[in-house]
Amino acid sequence: MQKSIKSKLLTMFHNSKVFSFFLFASIVISACTGQPSGTKVVSTFELDRYLGTWYEIARLDHRFERGLTDVTANYSLQDDGGVRVVNRGFSSEITEWDEAIGKAYLVDSPDVGRLKVSFFGPFYGGYNILELDLDNYQYALVAGPNRSYLWILARSPNLSETIVQSLVEKAKRLNFPVDELIYVSHDTVRD
């Protein structure tokens, strides 16, 4: 008598190579939405106040923003309670605007500054707000799932040097490679 499909699947999962692969894949996927070890996210977060446009003041280099200036992120509420994310920057190499549209969802309770963001289908990355101007929501320090991703954001294209240095110092204390930060210009005329 032939094995049932359920029995075949159980046999397959008990195969150590297949099980190891699925275990590794689940760890990798969950790590992508995590936060860097030893960091804490803001715990008095208000999503409604965070919505709107943010200007990228500085970032660590990564391939999906490489060479872009005038980078902004716009966050707006979606019907499903998530956040629509529109990242936009100017590529001087091809002399045109580059735009990526994604979605984000809160990971923990609504008052915790930790989200998961996706621009690529079902794959999410961590978006961890490590520092935030809780009075006016004018600047933020944001990390990805590990220390390879870091952004300094502000509500205007210019942020006081004192605040920038304070955020850089915090990131340095948290062991981010702040000597690799790219400071973003906002000189291109918007269309």
N, C-alpha and C positions, 0 to 999 in steps of 0.2 A: 504494500500500500504506500502511496506517495505521501511525503511529509506535507503538512498544511503550510500555507504561506506564513502563518504566525510562527510555526516551528522553524521554518527556514530563516526567518528574520532573526529569531532568537539565536540560532546557530551562528549566523553571520556576525551578530553583535558580540558574541562570545569569542569570536576569532580575535586574537589579541591585536593584530595589525589594524583591523577595522575599528575596534574599540579605541585603540590608541589614537587613531586619526580623529575620530569624533570627539574624544576627550580634549585633544590638542586644539581642534577647531573651536570648540565651545569656550575654552580658556582664552584663545586669541580674540574671539568676538566679544566676550565680556570685558576683556582688558581694554578694548578700543573705546568703550564708553566709560571707563574708569577715570580716576584722577591720579595725578602724580603722588607717589608715596610721601608721607610727611607733610602734605598740604591740607589746608582747611578751606572750605568754600564759605562764602558769606551766609549767615543763618537768619538774617532779617530781610530777605529778598522780596521785592514786589514786582512781579512780572509786568503789570500794567505800566509801571514807571520806567521799566527798562525798554519798552517798545519804542520804535522810532529809529532815527538815523544816528549811527556812530561812525566817527572818522578813525581810521587806523593811524595811530601816531608812530608806533614801532611794532616790529614783529621779528620772530626768528624766521629764517629762510626755509621755505618748503616749495616743492615743485608747482603746486597749484596756484601760487601767487608770485612766482619768480618773475622779476622784471616789471611788476605792476607798480604804478604810482597812483595817487589820488584815490586810494582804496576806501570804500565805505561799506558798511553793513546796515541794512534796513530790516527791522524786525516788526512784523505786524501779526495780529491775532488771526488764526484760521477758524473756520466754523467748527472744527473738531476739538477746539481748545488748545491745539498746538500753535506753533509759531511759524509763519512764513518767513524765510530768510532769503534776502537778496543781497549777494555780495557783488560789488562792482569796482573795477579798477581800470586804469588806462595803461595800455601796452604801447610804449614808445617804439618798440621793435616793429609792430605792424600798424602803428598809428591809428588804433581804434580802441573802443571800450570793450572790455571783456566782462561778462556777467555770468554768475552762477546762481541758480535758484534752488533752494532746499527747504527743509522743514526741521523743526526742533520740538522736543517735548521735555517737560520737567521729568527728572529721574526720581527725585525724592519728594518730600512734601512741598507745597507751593511756596513756602517761605525759605527754601534752600536754593541757593544760586548754583544749581547743578542741572545741566540739560544734556540731552543726547541730540546730535545734529546729523542730518543725512543729506548729501548731495548726490548720492549714488545708490538709488534703489533701497534695498533692505539693510544696507550697511551704515552703521552709526558710529560717530566718534564723540568722545567726551568734550564738553564745553563747561569748564569749571571757572566760576567767578571767584577769584582769590582775594580781590580787593575791589571795593566799590564806594563811591562817594554816596553814602547812605542819606545825606541831607538833601542833595540836589540831583543825584544821578548824572553827574557831569563827566566822570571818568571811571574807568574800570581796568583791572588787570585780569586777563583771562588766559587760562591754560587749557591745552588739549588733554588727552589721556596720559601723556607722559611729558618729560622735560624737553622734548623736541619741538613743542608747539607752545608759543607764548605771544600774546598780543597786548599792547597798551592801546586802549580806545578812549575817545573823548567825544563829546557832543559837538565840538567845533574842530576845524582843522588845526587849530593852534591850542596847545596846552602849556600852561606855565612850566618853566624849566624846573622850578622847585617841586612841583607835583610829579613831573616826569622822573626826576632823580629819586624821589621818594619811592615811586613804584619800581624803578630799576633796583634800588637798594633792597626792597622787599623780595623781589625775584632773585636777587643774588643770595640773600640769606636762605632762600628755599632751594638753592643749588641749580638754578637755571643758568645756562651759558650766556649771561647778559653781554659779554664782550662781542657776541655774534649778532646782537640786535641790529636790524636795519631800520633806520629812521625814514619814514615815508613822507615824500613831498606831496603837497596839494596845490600845485601851480597850474594845472591844466584847466582851461576854460571848459566848463560842463556844457554838454549839448542837451 
